[in-house]
């Protein structure tokens, strides 16, 4: 792997505010699993936050008009 990992990332944006970065592909490949973990973590956190606001199963069963033990 030549010197790709040693190459300096290039950060750019407008008005001196970083908006994006160019980095060596070899470095991107190494970072990708960690980026995916972060994205999955955000998704799980959002879903857990949504489920905290939802009603318990017994409440949902009653709301739909079923008797709790109807299917046993």
CHARMM-style PDB file with segment names, atoms N, HN, CA, C and O in Angstrom:
ATOM      1  N   UNK     1       0.850  -1.177   0.000  1.00  0.00      PROA
ATOM      2  CA  UNK     1       0.000   0.000   0.000  1.00  0.00      PROA
ATOM      3  C   UNK     1       0.888   1.230   0.000  1.00  0.00      PROA
ATOM      4  O   UNK     1       1.159   1.764   1.076  1.00  0.00      PROA
ATOM      5  N   UNK     2       1.308   1.661  -1.024  1.00  0.00      PROA
ATOM      6  HN  UNK     2       1.088   1.227  -1.897  1.00  0.00      PROA
ATOM      7  CA  UNK     2       2.213   2.812  -1.155  1.00  0.00      PROA
ATOM      8  C   UNK     2       2.178   3.740   0.051  1.00  0.00      PROA
ATOM      9  O   UNK     2       2.225   3.275   1.190  1.00  0.00      PROA
ATOM     10  N   UNK     3       2.097   5.008  -0.177  1.00  0.00      PROA
ATOM     11  HN  UNK     3       2.058   5.385  -1.102  1.00  0.00      PROA
ATOM     12  CA  UNK     3       2.059   5.975   0.918  1.00  0.00      PROA
ATOM     13  C   UNK     3       0.655   6.519   1.104  1.00  0.00      PROA
ATOM     14  O   UNK     3       0.475   7.576   1.708  1.00  0.00      PROA
ATOM     15  N   UNK     4      -0.329   5.818   0.599  1.00  0.00      PROA
ATOM     16  HN  UNK     4      -0.182   4.959   0.109  1.00  0.00      PROA
ATOM     17  CA  UNK     4      -1.703   6.319   0.618  1.00  0.00      PROA
ATOM     18  C   UNK     4      -2.171   6.636   2.037  1.00  0.00      PROA
ATOM     19  O   UNK     4      -2.810   7.665   2.258  1.00  0.00      PROA
ATOM     20  N   UNK     5      -1.869   5.783   2.982  1.00  0.00      PROA
ATOM     21  HN  UNK     5      -1.351   4.947   2.803  1.00  0.00      PROA
ATOM     22  CA  UNK     5      -2.320   6.030   4.343  1.00  0.00      PROA
ATOM     23  C   UNK     5      -1.628   7.226   4.975  1.00  0.00      PROA
ATOM     24  O   UNK     5      -2.148   7.820   5.919  1.00  0.00      PROA
ATOM     25  N   UNK     6      -0.477   7.575   4.466  1.00  0.00      PROA
ATOM     26  HN  UNK     6      -0.055   7.092   3.698  1.00  0.00      PROA
ATOM     27  CA  UNK     6       0.248   8.715   5.013  1.00  0.00      PROA
ATOM     28  C   UNK     6      -0.165  10.036   4.361  1.00  0.00      PROA
ATOM     29  O   UNK     6       0.244  11.105   4.815  1.00  0.00      PROA
ATOM     30  N   UNK     7      -0.970   9.969   3.304  1.00  0.00      PROA
ATOM     31  HN  UNK     7      -1.302   9.101   2.935  1.00  0.00      PROA
ATOM     32  CA  UNK     7      -1.391  11.185   2.615  1.00  0.00      PROA
ATOM     33  C   UNK     7      -2.264  12.029   3.542  1.00  0.00      PROA
ATOM     34  O   UNK     7      -3.049  11.499   4.328  1.00  0.00      PROA
ATOM     35  N   UNK     8      -2.118  13.325   3.439  1.00  0.00      PROA
ATOM     36  HN  UNK     8      -1.480  13.755   2.800  1.00  0.00      PROA
ATOM     37  CA  UNK     8      -2.872  14.249   4.270  1.00  0.00      PROA
ATOM     38  C   UNK     8      -4.285  14.425   3.722  1.00  0.00      PROA
ATOM     39  O   UNK     8      -4.449  14.731   2.541  1.00  0.00      PROA
ATOM     40  N   UNK     9      -5.302  14.238   4.552  1.00  0.00      PROA
ATOM     41  HN  UNK     9      -5.169  13.990   5.511  1.00  0.00      PROA
ATOM     42  CA  UNK     9      -6.672  14.501   4.100  1.00  0.00      PROA
ATOM     43  C   UNK     9      -6.833  15.977   3.728  1.00  0.00      PROA
ATOM     44  O   UNK     9      -6.184  16.846   4.309  1.00  0.00      PROA
ATOM     45  N   UNK    10      -7.691  16.245   2.768  1.00  0.00      PROA
ATOM     46  HN  UNK    10      -8.219  15.539   2.296  1.00  0.00      PROA
ATOM     47  CA  UNK    10      -7.951  17.609   2.318  1.00  0.00      PROA
ATOM     48  C   UNK    10      -9.348  17.991   2.792  1.00  0.00      PROA
ATOM     49  O   UNK    10     -10.334  17.350   2.431  1.00  0.00      PROA
ATOM     50  N   UNK    11      -9.421  19.042   3.603  1.00  0.00      PROA
ATOM     51  HN  UNK    11      -8.620  19.564   3.896  1.00  0.00      PROA
ATOM     52  CA  UNK    11     -10.689  19.516   4.142  1.00  0.00      PROA
ATOM     53  C   UNK    11     -11.077  20.774   3.383  1.00  0.00      PROA
ATOM     54  O   UNK    11     -10.256  21.668   3.172  1.00  0.00      PROA
ATOM     55  N   UNK    12     -12.359  20.831   2.971  1.00  0.00      PROA
ATOM     56  HN  UNK    12     -13.025  20.105   3.143  1.00  0.00      PROA
ATOM     57  CA  UNK    12     -12.800  22.024   2.262  1.00  0.00      PROA
ATOM     58  C   UNK    12     -14.230  22.376   2.623  1.00  0.00      PROA
ATOM     59  O   UNK    12     -14.987  21.545   3.124  1.00  0.00      PROA
ATOM     60  N   UNK    13     -14.583  23.618   2.361  1.00  0.00      PROA
ATOM     61  HN  UNK    13     -13.968  24.293   1.955  1.00  0.00      PROA
ATOM     62  CA  UNK    13     -15.912  24.130   2.646  1.00  0.00      PROA
ATOM     63  C   UNK    13     -15.944  25.610   2.300  1.00  0.00      PROA
ATOM     64  O   UNK    13     -14.988  26.158   1.752  1.00  0.00      PROA
ATOM     65  N   UNK    14     -17.045  26.236   2.625  1.00  0.00      PROA
ATOM     66  HN  UNK    14     -17.822  25.791   3.070  1.00  0.00      PROA
ATOM     67  CA  UNK    14     -17.157  27.661   2.318  1.00  0.00      PROA
ATOM     68  C   UNK    14     -17.074  28.473   3.608  1.00  0.00      PROA
ATOM     69  O   UNK    14     -17.442  28.004   4.685  1.00  0.00      PROA
ATOM     70  N   UNK    15     -16.588  29.684   3.473  1.00  0.00      PROA
ATOM     71  HN  UNK    15     -16.288  30.065   2.598  1.00  0.00      PROA
ATOM     72  CA  UNK    15     -16.480  30.624   4.602  1.00  0.00      PROA
ATOM     73  C   UNK    15     -15.695  30.033   5.765  1.00  0.00      PROA
ATOM     74  O   UNK    15     -16.049  30.226   6.928  1.00  0.00      PROA
ATOM     75  N   UNK    16     -14.644  29.325   5.444  1.00  0.00      PROA
ATOM     76  HN  UNK    16     -14.357  29.169   4.499  1.00  0.00      PROA
ATOM     77  CA  UNK    16     -13.740  28.732   6.438  1.00  0.00      PROA
ATOM     78  C   UNK    16     -14.442  27.759   7.385  1.00  0.00      PROA
ATOM     79  O   UNK    16     -14.005  27.569   8.521  1.00  0.00      PROA
ATOM     80  N   UNK    17     -15.513  27.153   6.923  1.00  0.00      PROA
ATOM     81  HN  UNK    17     -15.867  27.307   6.001  1.00  0.00      PROA
ATOM     82  CA  UNK    17     -16.224  26.148   7.713  1.00  0.00      PROA
ATOM     83  C   UNK    17     -16.063  24.800   7.020  1.00  0.00      PROA
ATOM     84  O   UNK    17     -16.460  24.659   5.863  1.00  0.00      PROA
ATOM     85  N   UNK    18     -15.493  23.810   7.695  1.00  0.00      PROA
ATOM     86  HN  UNK    18     -15.171  23.924   8.635  1.00  0.00      PROA
ATOM     87  CA  UNK    18     -15.302  22.509   7.063  1.00  0.00      PROA
ATOM     88  C   UNK    18     -16.648  21.861   6.732  1.00  0.00      PROA
ATOM     89  O   UNK    18     -17.545  21.791   7.573  1.00  0.00      PROA
ATOM     90  N   UNK    19     -16.768  21.390   5.493  1.00  0.00      PROA
ATOM     91  HN  UNK    19     -16.040  21.446   4.809  1.00  0.00      PROA
ATOM     92  CA  UNK    19     -17.998  20.743   5.046  1.00  0.00      PROA
ATOM     93  C   UNK    19     -17.762  19.335   4.509  1.00  0.00      PROA
ATOM     94  O   UNK    19     -18.674  18.508   4.519  1.00  0.00      PROA
ATOM     95  N   UNK    20     -16.570  19.062   4.052  1.00  0.00      PROA
ATOM     96  HN  UNK    20     -15.829  19.734   4.044  1.00  0.00      PROA
ATOM     97  CA  UNK    20     -16.271  17.751   3.484  1.00  0.00      PROA
ATOM     98  C   UNK    20     -14.769  17.504   3.584  1.00  0.00      PROA
ATOM     99  O   UNK    20     -13.974  18.407   3.845  1.00  0.00      PROA
ATOM    100  N   UNK    21     -14.422  16.238   3.364  1.00  0.00      PROA
ATOM    101  HN  UNK    21     -15.068  15.504   3.152  1.00  0.00      PROA
ATOM    102  CA  UNK    21     -13.003  15.884   3.414  1.00  0.00      PROA
ATOM    103  C   UNK    21     -12.705  14.851   2.333  1.00  0.00      PROA
ATOM    104  O   UNK    21     -13.485  13.927   2.103  1.00  0.00      PROA
ATOM    105  N   UNK    22     -11.581  15.026   1.685  1.00  0.00      PROA
ATOM    106  HN  UNK    22     -10.948  15.777   1.872  1.00  0.00      PROA
ATOM    107  CA  UNK    22     -11.057  14.036   0.744  1.00  0.00      PROA
ATOM    108  C   UNK    22      -9.962  13.279   1.482  1.00  0.00      PROA
ATOM    109  O   UNK    22      -9.062  13.878   2.071  1.00  0.00      PROA
ATOM    110  N   UNK    23     -10.054  11.962   1.440  1.00  0.00      PROA
ATOM    111  HN  UNK    23     -10.786  11.477   0.962  1.00  0.00      PROA
ATOM    112  CA  UNK    23      -9.016  11.187   2.093  1.00  0.00      PROA
ATOM    113  C   UNK    23      -8.656   9.996   1.222  1.00  0.00      PROA
ATOM    114  O   UNK    23      -9.427   9.592   0.352  1.00  0.00      PROA
ATOM    115  N   UNK    24      -7.497   9.450   1.462  1.00  0.00      PROA
ATOM    116  HN  UNK    24      -6.872   9.778   2.170  1.00  0.00      PROA
ATOM    117  CA  UNK    24      -7.069   8.306   0.657  1.00  0.00      PROA
ATOM    118  C   UNK    24      -8.064   7.155   0.771  1.00  0.00      PROA
ATOM    119  O   UNK    24      -8.614   6.902   1.843  1.00  0.00      PROA
ATOM    120  N   UNK    25      -8.290   6.464  -0.338  1.00  0.00      PROA
ATOM    121  HN  UNK    25      -7.843   6.670  -1.209  1.00  0.00      PROA
ATOM    122  CA  UNK    25      -9.260   5.380  -0.352  1.00  0.00      PROA
ATOM    123  C   UNK    25      -8.872   4.281   0.624  1.00  0.00      PROA
ATOM    124  O   UNK    25      -9.745   3.689   1.258  1.00  0.00      PROA
ATOM    125  N   UNK    26      -7.602   4.001   0.754  1.00  0.00      PROA
ATOM    126  HN  UNK    26      -6.893   4.482   0.239  1.00  0.00      PROA
ATOM    127  CA  UNK    26      -7.148   2.967   1.692  1.00  0.00      PROA
ATOM    128  C   UNK    26      -7.537   3.334   3.127  1.00  0.00      PROA
ATOM    129  O   UNK    26      -7.914   2.461   3.909  1.00  0.00      PROA
ATOM    130  N   UNK    27      -7.449   4.595   3.468  1.00  0.00      PROA
ATOM    131  HN  UNK    27      -7.143   5.304   2.833  1.00  0.00      PROA
ATOM    132  CA  UNK    27      -7.854   5.048   4.797  1.00  0.00      PROA
ATOM    133  C   UNK    27      -9.376   4.955   4.940  1.00  0.00      PROA
ATOM    134  O   UNK    27      -9.877   4.539   5.985  1.00  0.00      PROA
ATOM    135  N   UNK    28     -10.099   5.336   3.908  1.00  0.00      PROA
ATOM    136  HN  UNK    28      -9.692   5.674   3.059  1.00  0.00      PROA
ATOM    137  CA  UNK    28     -11.562   5.211   3.911  1.00  0.00      PROA
ATOM    138  C   UNK    28     -11.981   3.767   4.160  1.00  0.00      PROA
ATOM    139  O   UNK    28     -12.898   3.510   4.940  1.00  0.00      PROA
ATOM    140  N   UNK    29     -11.312   2.823   3.499  1.00  0.00      PROA
ATOM    141  HN  UNK    29     -10.567   3.031   2.865  1.00  0.00      PROA
ATOM    142  CA  UNK    29     -11.640   1.408   3.681  1.00  0.00      PROA
ATOM    143  C   UNK    29     -11.432   0.972   5.128  1.00  0.00      PROA
ATOM    144  O   UNK    29     -12.193   0.156   5.649  1.00  0.00      PROA
ATOM    145  N   UNK    30     -10.415   1.509   5.769  1.00  0.00      PROA
ATOM    146  HN  UNK    30      -9.798   2.172   5.346  1.00  0.00      PROA
ATOM    147  CA  UNK    30     -10.166   1.163   7.167  1.00  0.00      PROA
ATOM    148  C   UNK    30     -11.200   1.795   8.091  1.00  0.00      PROA
ATOM    149  O   UNK    30     -11.568   1.214   9.112  1.00  0.00      PROA
ATOM    150  N   UNK    31     -11.661   2.975   7.732  1.00  0.00      PROA
ATOM    151  HN  UNK    31     -11.361   3.447   6.902  1.00  0.00      PROA
ATOM    152  CA  UNK    31     -12.632   3.679   8.563  1.00  0.00      PROA
ATOM    153  C   UNK    31     -14.060   3.207   8.363  1.00  0.00      PROA
ATOM    154  O   UNK    31     -14.887   3.370   9.260  1.00  0.00      PROA
ATOM    155  N   UNK    32     -14.371   2.628   7.216  1.00  0.00      PROA
ATOM    156  HN  UNK    32     -13.699   2.496   6.488  1.00  0.00      PROA
ATOM    157  CA  UNK    32     -15.735   2.275   6.862  1.00  0.00      PROA
ATOM    158  C   UNK    32     -16.456   1.421   7.903  1.00  0.00      PROA
ATOM    159  O   UNK    32     -17.604   1.737   8.216  1.00  0.00      PROA
ATOM    160  N   UNK    33     -15.870   0.372   8.455  1.00  0.00      PROA
ATOM    161  HN  UNK    33     -14.938   0.116   8.200  1.00  0.00      PROA
ATOM    162  CA  UNK    33     -16.596  -0.401   9.474  1.00  0.00      PROA
ATOM    163  C   UNK    33     -16.980   0.452  10.695  1.00  0.00      PROA
ATOM    164  O   UNK    33     -18.044   0.255  11.282  1.00  0.00      PROA
ATOM    165  N   UNK    34     -16.125   1.381  11.065  1.00  0.00      PROA
ATOM    166  HN  UNK    34     -15.261   1.542  10.588  1.00  0.00      PROA
ATOM    167  CA  UNK    34     -16.412   2.245  12.206  1.00  0.00      PROA
ATOM    168  C   UNK    34     -17.514   3.246  11.865  1.00  0.00      PROA
ATOM    169  O   UNK    34     -18.362   3.553  12.703  1.00  0.00      PROA
ATOM    170  N   UNK    35     -17.497   3.746  10.644  1.00  0.00      PROA
ATOM    171  HN  UNK    35     -16.808   3.496   9.964  1.00  0.00      PROA
ATOM    172  CA  UNK    35     -18.539   4.665  10.192  1.00  0.00      PROA
ATOM    173  C   UNK    35     -19.882   3.946  10.192  1.00  0.00      PROA
ATOM    174  O   UNK    35     -20.884   4.507  10.634  1.00  0.00      PROA
ATOM    175  N   UNK    36     -19.910   2.718   9.704  1.00  0.00      PROA
ATOM    176  HN  UNK    36     -19.096   2.262   9.345  1.00  0.00      PROA
ATOM    177  CA  UNK    36     -21.147   1.926   9.692  1.00  0.00      PROA
ATOM    178  C   UNK    36     -21.641   1.680  11.110  1.00  0.00      PROA
ATOM    179  O   UNK    36     -22.845   1.746  11.358  1.00  0.00      PROA
ATOM    180  N   UNK    37     -20.736   1.397  12.050  1.00  0.00      PROA
ATOM    181  HN  UNK    37     -19.758   1.343  11.849  1.00  0.00      PROA
ATOM    182  CA  UNK    37     -21.126   1.189  13.446  1.00  0.00      PROA
ATOM    183  C   UNK    37     -21.782   2.443  14.021  1.00  0.00      PROA
ATOM    184  O   UNK    37     -22.786   2.356  14.728  1.00  0.00      PROA
ATOM    185  N   UNK    38     -21.217   3.593  13.717  1.00  0.00      PROA
ATOM    186  HN  UNK    38     -20.402   3.664  13.142  1.00  0.00      PROA
ATOM    187  CA  UNK    38     -21.771   4.858  14.208  1.00  0.00      PROA
ATOM    188  C   UNK    38     -23.159   5.083  13.619  1.00  0.00      PROA
ATOM    189  O   UNK    38     -24.080   5.475  14.335  1.00  0.00      PROA
ATOM    190  N   UNK    39     -23.313   4.836  12.313  1.00  0.00      PROA
ATOM    191  HN  UNK    39     -22.565   4.518  11.732  1.00  0.00      PROA
ATOM    192  CA  UNK    39     -24.603   5.029  11.662  1.00  0.00      PROA
ATOM    193  C   UNK    39     -25.653   4.065  12.226  1.00  0.00      PROA
ATOM    194  O   UNK    39     -26.797   4.455  12.459  1.00  0.00      PROA
ATOM    195  N   UNK    40     -25.260   2.806  12.443  1.00  0.00      PROA
ATOM    196  HN  UNK    40     -24.331   2.488  12.253  1.00  0.00      PROA
ATOM    197  CA  UNK    40     -26.185   1.831  13.031  1.00  0.00      PROA
ATOM    198  C   UNK    40     -26.551   2.215  14.462  1.00  0.00      PROA
ATOM    199  O   UNK    40     -27.701   2.067  14.876  1.00  0.00      PROA
ATOM    200  N   UNK    41     -25.585   2.701  15.202  1.00  0.00      PROA
ATOM    201  HN  UNK    41     -24.651   2.822  14.865  1.00  0.00      PROA
ATOM    202  CA  UNK    41     -25.846   3.145  16.572  1.00  0.00      PROA
ATOM    203  C   UNK    41     -26.860   4.270  16.609  1.00  0.00      PROA
ATOM    204  O   UNK    41     -27.747   4.284  17.463  1.00  0.00      PROA
ATOM    205  N   UNK    42     -26.735   5.215  15.685  1.00  0.00      PROA
ATOM    206  HN  UNK    42     -26.015   5.204  14.992  1.00  0.00      PROA
ATOM    207  CA  UNK    42     -27.695   6.321  15.606  1.00  0.00      PROA
ATOM    208  C   UNK    42     -29.088   5.793  15.274  1.00  0.00      PROA
ATOM    209  O   UNK    42     -30.077   6.251  15.846  1.00  0.00      PROA
ATOM    210  N   UNK    43     -29.169   4.835  14.355  1.00  0.00      PROA
ATOM    211  HN  UNK    43     -28.365   4.464  13.891  1.00  0.00      PROA
ATOM    212  CA  UNK    43     -30.453   4.255  13.968  1.00  0.00      PROA
ATOM    213  C   UNK    43     -31.085   3.513  15.145  1.00  0.00      PROA
ATOM    214  O   UNK    43     -32.281   3.657  15.398  1.00  0.00      PROA
ATOM    215  N   UNK    44     -30.296   2.727  15.856  1.00  0.00      PROA
ATOM    216  HN  UNK    44     -29.324   2.611  15.650  1.00  0.00      PROA
ATOM    217  CA  UNK    44     -30.811   1.991  17.014  1.00  0.00      PROA
ATOM    218  C   UNK    44     -31.293   2.968  18.082  1.00  0.00      PROA
ATOM    219  O   UNK    44     -32.361   2.766  18.660  1.00  0.00      PROA
ATOM    220  N   UNK    45     -30.532   4.013  18.350  1.00  0.00      PROA
ATOM    221  HN  UNK    45     -29.665   4.177  17.880  1.00  0.00      PROA
ATOM    222  CA  UNK    45     -30.932   5.000  19.357  1.00  0.00      PROA
ATOM    223  C   UNK    45     -32.246   5.671  18.978  1.00  0.00      PROA
ATOM    224  O   UNK    45     -33.104   5.883  19.835  1.00  0.00      PROA
ATOM    225  N   UNK    46     -32.409   6.005  17.704  1.00  0.00      PROA
ATOM    226  HN  UNK    46     -31.712   5.833  17.008  1.00  0.00      PROA
ATOM    227  CA  UNK    46     -33.649   6.635  17.245  1.00  0.00      PROA
ATOM    228  C   UNK    46     -34.825   5.676  17.400  1.00  0.00      PROA
ATOM    229  O   UNK    46     -35.904   6.082  17.833  1.00  0.00      PROA
ATOM    230  N   UNK    47     -34.626   4.425  17.054  1.00  0.00      PROA
ATOM    231  HN  UNK    47     -33.750   4.095  16.703  1.00  0.00      PROA
ATOM    232  CA  UNK    47     -35.712   3.445  17.179  1.00  0.00      PROA
ATOM    233  C   UNK    47     -36.056   3.180  18.637  1.00  0.00      PROA
ATOM    234  O   UNK    47     -37.227   3.012  18.975  1.00  0.00      PROA
ATOM    235  N   UNK    48     -35.058   3.143  19.496  1.00  0.00      PROA
ATOM    236  HN  UNK    48     -34.106   3.280  19.222  1.00  0.00      PROA
ATOM    237  CA  UNK    48     -35.335   2.955  20.921  1.00  0.00      PROA
ATOM    238  C   UNK    48     -36.100   4.147  21.486  1.00  0.00      PROA
ATOM    239  O   UNK    48     -36.992   3.974  22.316  1.00  0.00      PROA
ATOM    240  N   UNK    49     -35.761   5.340  21.046  1.00  0.00      PROA
ATOM    241  HN  UNK    49     -35.036   5.481  20.371  1.00  0.00      PROA
ATOM    242  CA  UNK    49     -36.476   6.534  21.503  1.00  0.00      PROA
ATOM    243  C   UNK    49     -37.930   6.486  21.049  1.00  0.00      PROA
ATOM    244  O   UNK    49     -38.826   6.867  21.804  1.00  0.00      PROA
ATOM    245  N   UNK    50     -38.177   6.020  19.821  1.00  0.00      PROA
ATOM    246  HN  UNK    50     -37.450   5.711  19.208  1.00  0.00      PROA
ATOM    247  CA  UNK    50     -39.541   5.907  19.316  1.00  0.00      PROA
ATOM    248  C   UNK    50     -40.316   4.832  20.075  1.00  0.00      PROA
ATOM    249  O   UNK    50     -41.497   5.012  20.372  1.00  0.00      PROA
ATOM    250  N   UNK    51     -39.660   3.725  20.389  1.00  0.00      PROA
ATOM    251  HN  UNK    51     -38.701   3.579  20.149  1.00  0.00      PROA
ATOM    252  CA  UNK    51     -40.360   2.631  21.062  1.00  0.00      PROA
ATOM    253  C   UNK    51     -40.689   2.991  22.504  1.00  0.00      PROA
ATOM    254  O   UNK    51     -41.637   2.447  23.070  1.00  0.00      PROA
ATOM    255  N   UNK    52     -39.926   3.895  23.108  1.00  0.00      PROA
ATOM    256  HN  UNK    52     -39.156   4.337  22.649  1.00  0.00      PROA
ATOM    257  CA  UNK    52     -40.210   4.311  24.483  1.00  0.00      PROA
ATOM    258  C   UNK    52     -41.538   5.047  24.549  1.00  0.00      PROA
ATOM    259  O   UNK    52     -42.215   5.016  25.576  1.00  0.00      PROA
ATOM    260  N   UNK    53     -41.913   5.704  23.468  1.00  0.00      PROA
ATOM    261  HN  UNK    53     -41.363   5.729  22.633  1.00  0.00      PROA
ATOM    262  CA  UNK    53     -43.173   6.440  23.429  1.00  0.00      PROA
ATOM    263  C   UNK    53     -44.342   5.542  23.056  1.00  0.00      PROA
ATOM    264  O   UNK    53     -45.496   5.944  23.206  1.00  0.00      PROA
ATOM    265  N   UNK    54     -44.071   4.341  22.575  1.00  0.00      PROA
ATOM    266  HN  UNK    54     -43.134   4.014  22.452  1.00  0.00      PROA
ATOM    267  CA  UNK    54     -45.152   3.455  22.155  1.00  0.00      PROA
ATOM    268  C   UNK    54     -45.775   2.766  23.363  1.00  0.00      PROA
ATOM    269  O   UNK    54     -45.189   2.716  24.444  1.00  0.00      PROA
ATOM    270  N   UNK    55     -46.967   2.239  23.152  1.00  0.00      PROA
ATOM    271  HN  UNK    55     -47.443   2.280  22.274  1.00  0.00      PROA
ATOM    272  CA  UNK    55     -47.675   1.582  24.249  1.00  0.00      PROA
ATOM    273  C   UNK    55     -47.205   0.139  24.383  1.00  0.00      PROA
ATOM    274  O   UNK    55     -46.712  -0.450  23.421  1.00  0.00      PROA
ATOM    275  N   UNK    56     -47.361  -0.436  25.590  1.00  0.00      PROA
ATOM    276  HN  UNK    56     -47.761   0.043  26.371  1.00  0.00      PROA
ATOM    277  CA  UNK    56     -46.999  -1.839  25.770  1.00  0.00      PROA
ATOM    278  C   UNK    56     -47.920  -2.742  24.953  1.00  0.00      PROA
ATOM    279  O   UNK    56     -48.989  -2.318  24.513  1.00  0.00      PROA
ATOM    280  N   UNK    57     -47.505  -3.962  24.758  1.00  0.00      PROA
ATOM    281  HN  UNK    57     -46.637  -4.306  25.115  1.00  0.00      PROA
ATOM    282  CA  UNK    57     -48.253  -4.902  23.939  1.00  0.00      PROA
ATOM    283  C   UNK    57     -49.679  -5.099  24.439  1.00  0.00      PROA
ATOM    284  O   UNK    57     -50.609  -5.148  23.633  1.00  0.00      PROA
ATOM    285  N   UNK    58     -49.870  -5.213  25.742  1.00  0.00      PROA
ATOM    286  HN  UNK    58     -49.114  -5.173  26.396  1.00  0.00      PROA
ATOM    287  CA  UNK    58     -51.210  -5.419  26.289  1.00  0.00      PROA
ATOM    288  C   UNK    58     -52.129  -4.250  25.920  1.00  0.00      PROA
ATOM    289  O   UNK    58     -53.298  -4.457  25.593  1.00  0.00      PROA
ATOM    290  N   UNK    59     -51.604  -3.036  25.974  1.00  0.00      PROA
ATOM    291  HN  UNK    59     -50.654  -2.869  26.240  1.00  0.00      PROA
ATOM    292  CA  UNK    59     -52.397  -1.869  25.598  1.00  0.00      PROA
ATOM    293  C   UNK    59     -52.749  -1.881  24.124  1.00  0.00      PROA
ATOM    294  O   UNK    59     -53.858  -1.506  23.745  1.00  0.00      PROA
ATOM    295  N   UNK    60     -51.826  -2.304  23.303  1.00  0.00      PROA
ATOM    296  HN  UNK    60     -50.925  -2.610  23.611  1.00  0.00      PROA
ATOM    297  CA  UNK    60     -52.074  -2.377  21.867  1.00  0.00      PROA
ATOM    298  C   UNK    60     -53.125  -3.434  21.556  1.00  0.00      PROA
ATOM    299  O   UNK    60     -53.997  -3.214  20.716  1.00  0.00      PROA
ATOM    300  N   UNK    61     -53.048  -4.581  22.226  1.00  0.00      PROA
ATOM    301  HN  UNK    61     -52.339  -4.761  22.908  1.00  0.00      PROA
ATOM    302  CA  UNK    61     -54.031  -5.651  22.024  1.00  0.00      PROA
ATOM    303  C   UNK    61     -55.419  -5.135  22.375  1.00  0.00      PROA
ATOM    304  O   UNK    61     -56.371  -5.343  21.622  1.00  0.00      PROA
ATOM    305  N   UNK    62     -55.538  -4.463  23.514  1.00  0.00      PROA
ATOM    306  HN  UNK    62     -54.765  -4.294  24.125  1.00  0.00      PROA
ATOM    307  CA  UNK    62     -56.835  -3.920  23.936  1.00  0.00      PROA
ATOM    308  C   UNK    62     -57.314  -2.848  22.972  1.00  0.00      PROA
ATOM    309  O   UNK    62     -58.499  -2.792  22.642  1.00  0.00      PROA
ATOM    310  N   UNK    63     -56.406  -2.000  22.521  1.00  0.00      PROA
ATOM    311  HN  UNK    63     -55.444  -2.046  22.789  1.00  0.00      PROA
ATOM    312  CA  UNK    63     -56.753  -0.926  21.588  1.00  0.00      PROA
ATOM    313  C   UNK    63     -57.298  -1.479  20.272  1.00  0.00      PROA
ATOM    314  O   UNK    63     -58.182  -0.881  19.659  1.00  0.00      PROA
ATOM    315  N   UNK    64     -56.769  -2.618  19.845  1.00  0.00      PROA
ATOM    316  HN  UNK    64     -56.051  -3.105  20.343  1.00  0.00      PROA
ATOM    317  CA  UNK    64     -57.237  -3.242  18.607  1.00  0.00      PROA
ATOM    318  C   UNK    64     -58.519  -4.050  18.805  1.00  0.00      PROA
ATOM    319  O   UNK    64     -59.091  -4.568  17.846  1.00  0.00      PROA
ATOM    320  N   UNK    65     -58.960  -4.151  20.048  1.00  0.00      PROA
ATOM    321  HN  UNK    65     -58.496  -3.730  20.827  1.00  0.00      PROA
ATOM    322  CA  UNK    65     -60.219  -4.829  20.323  1.00  0.00      PROA
ATOM    323  C   UNK    65     -60.119  -6.320  20.550  1.00  0.00      PROA
ATOM    324  O   UNK    65     -61.135  -7.015  20.526  1.00  0.00      PROA
ATOM    325  N   UNK    66     -58.931  -6.825  20.769  1.00  0.00      PROA
ATOM    326  HN  UNK    66     -58.105  -6.261  20.788  1.00  0.00      PROA
ATOM    327  CA  UNK    66     -58.758  -8.253  21.051  1.00  0.00      PROA
ATOM    328  C   UNK    66     -58.755  -8.480  22.552  1.00  0.00      PROA
ATOM    329  O   UNK    66     -58.380  -7.594  23.320  1.00  0.00      PROA
ATOM    330  N   UNK    67     -59.165  -9.642  22.959  1.00  0.00      PROA
ATOM    331  HN  UNK    67     -59.469 -10.361  22.335  1.00  0.00      PROA
ATOM    332  CA  UNK    67     -59.056 -10.037  24.358  1.00  0.00      PROA
ATOM    333  C   UNK    67     -57.645 -10.560  24.587  1.00  0.00      PROA
ATOM    334  O   UNK    67     -57.100 -11.237  23.716  1.00  0.00      PROA
ATOM    335  N   UNK    68     -57.038 -10.265  25.735  1.00  0.00      PROA
ATOM    336  HN  UNK    68     -57.481  -9.714  26.443  1.00  0.00      PROA
ATOM    337  CA  UNK    68     -55.639 -10.631  25.964  1.00  0.00      PROA
ATOM    338  C   UNK    68     -55.316 -12.103  25.729  1.00  0.00      PROA
ATOM    339  O   UNK    68     -54.247 -12.411  25.202  1.00  0.00      PROA
ATOM    340  N   UNK    69     -56.195 -13.010  26.099  1.00  0.00      PROA
ATOM    341  HN  UNK    69     -57.064 -12.760  26.527  1.00  0.00      PROA
ATOM    342  CA  UNK    69     -55.897 -14.453  25.984  1.00  0.00      PROA
ATOM    343  C   UNK    69     -56.664 -15.103  24.835  1.00  0.00      PROA
ATOM    344  O   UNK    69     -56.792 -16.327  24.801  1.00  0.00      PROA
ATOM    345  N   UNK    70     -57.160 -14.335  23.924  1.00  0.00      PROA
ATOM    346  HN  UNK    70     -57.056 -13.341  23.951  1.00  0.00      PROA
ATOM    347  CA  UNK    70     -58.030 -14.826  22.858  1.00  0.00      PROA
ATOM    348  C   UNK    70     -57.342 -15.862  21.953  1.00  0.00      PROA
ATOM    349  O   UNK    70     -58.009 -16.754  21.429  1.00  0.00      PROA
ATOM    350  N   UNK    71     -56.055 -15.759  21.769  1.00  0.00      PROA
ATOM    351  HN  UNK    71     -55.512 -15.035  22.194  1.00  0.00      PROA
ATOM    352  CA  UNK    71     -55.377 -16.622  20.801  1.00  0.00      PROA
ATOM    353  C   UNK    71     -54.601 -17.750  21.453  1.00  0.00      PROA
ATOM    354  O   UNK    71     -53.852 -18.448  20.771  1.00  0.00      PROA
ATOM    355  N   UNK    72     -54.753 -17.942  22.720  1.00  0.00      PROA
ATOM    356  HN  UNK    72     -55.362 -17.374  23.274  1.00  0.00      PROA
ATOM    357  CA  UNK    72     -54.005 -19.006  23.402  1.00  0.00      PROA
ATOM    358  C   UNK    72     -54.723 -20.319  23.301  1.00  0.00      PROA
ATOM    359  OT1 UNK    72     -54.241 -21.327  23.818  1.00  0.00      PROA
TER     360      UNK     72
END
